[in-house]
């Protein structure tokens, strides 16, 4: 994530290179949303839910920015520049990462539903253990796919150029902060590779603490995936009874991610729409 760190003031500085001294209100709106997202990214108390909401606001403003004639004229002049190809490649890669995140989330949800079904039917210990192991095997494949995608993000270099226009630089920074947020989503879905015995008991102790309802902005998408993995590993290794908190863990998991799929779908639609707009401009 650090490899994509950018200076929120940079767009304000480079604006004078090719934009009027008094920027269009939409340009200011993009920069405002961008700076707000960067601030939330730096705060450990900001939930992933809140960051995704801020990211959608940012891409809403980008949608309006791409409709401005001055933006389109500037980008048309960039068609001979390799930064235009970089922007298109970056937008396509972000769409691929969103698809990976959605698929990983869907597979984890399917595991959760299957286990809930087994528990509701009160199957034998052997059947429950078998269901847990099946879920763990699926989670291992999910982790492998997600961690491979995360390595791809970290190995990608953010390419900047002093010769690029202010609009292109702004779009590059928006792309970078989008990568950073999607990286956080993927890390959340993957959870830890293999939780140690100590971390499992730490997670279990959190799971059995008195219930407290958290607001959407306060605690959404906390660490319920990590808790679920810890419980599953403990049951599979016979460290705890197979019925211990599993249903509660599954309920908390479902509750914590119920809005995540919607957020990913919304982000995906924004990315597609803005990519199409960019293609139309550059192919004009």
Residue, then its C-alpha position, 0 to 999 in steps of 0.5 A: x500500500x505504501x508504494x502507492x502513497x501520494x501527496x494530497x497537495x500535489x494536485x493543488x501544486x501541479x494545477x497551475x501547469x495546465x489548468x486556470x488559476x481558479x479551477x472548475x468547481x468539479x476539479x475542486x470537488x475531485x481534489x476534496x474527495x481525494x484528500x478526504x479519502x487519503x486522510x481516512x486511509x491514514x487513520x486507523x480508526x476509519x472503517x473499510x466501509x467508510x473508505x469504500x463510501x468515500x471512494x465511490x464519492x470520488x469516482x462520482x466526481x471523476x465521472x463529472x470531471x470526464x464530461x468537462x470539455x476542458x478535460x476532454x480537450x486535454x486528454x485528447x492531446x495525451x493520446x500520443x503519450x504513453x500515460x493515456x495507455x497507462x490509465x486505460x491499463x490501470x482501469x482494466x486492472x482495477x476491474x480485474x481486482x474487483x472481480x477477484x474480490x467479488x468472487x472470493x467473497x461469494x465463495x466464502x459466503x457459500x462456505x458459510x451458508x453450507x456450514x449453517x445448513x449442516x448445523x441447523x440439521x444437527x448432523x453428527x460430529x463427523x459430518x460437522x468436522x467434514x463440513x468445516x474441513x471443506x470450508x477450510x480447503x475452500x478458504x485456502x484456495x481463496x487466500x492463495x488467489x487473493x494473495x497472488x493478486x495482492x503481490x501483483x498490486x505491490x509489484x506494480x510501480x506507480x509511474x509519474x511524469x513531470x511532462x504529464x498534464x495536471x488532469x492526467x496526474x490527478x487521474x493517476x493519483x485517483x487510480x493509486x488511491x483506488x488501488x490502495x482501497x481495493x488492496x485493503x478489501x482483498x486483505x480483509x477477505x483473505x484474512x490471515x494465512x494460518x492463525x497461530x494457536x495463540x491468535x485463535x484463542x485471542x479471536x475466540x475471546x473477542x467472539x464471546x465478548x458481550x454483544x454490542x451493536x456497531x454503527x455502519x461507520x464505526x465498526x463495519x468489516x472489522x475482523x470477522x473473517x479472521x475470527x471465522x478462520x480462527x474458529x474453523x482451524x480450531x475445530x478442525x484441529x480438535x482444539x475446541x468443541x465443533x459447536x463452540x461459537x461456530x454459529x455465532x461466528x457465522x452470524x457475525x461474519x454474515x452481518x459484517x459483510x452484508x454491505x460489502x458485496x453491494x459496495x464492490x458492485x457499486x465501485x465496479x459500475x463506477x470503474x466501468x463507466x469511467x473507463x468507457x468515458x475515457x475510451x470514448x475521449x481518447x478514441x475521439 
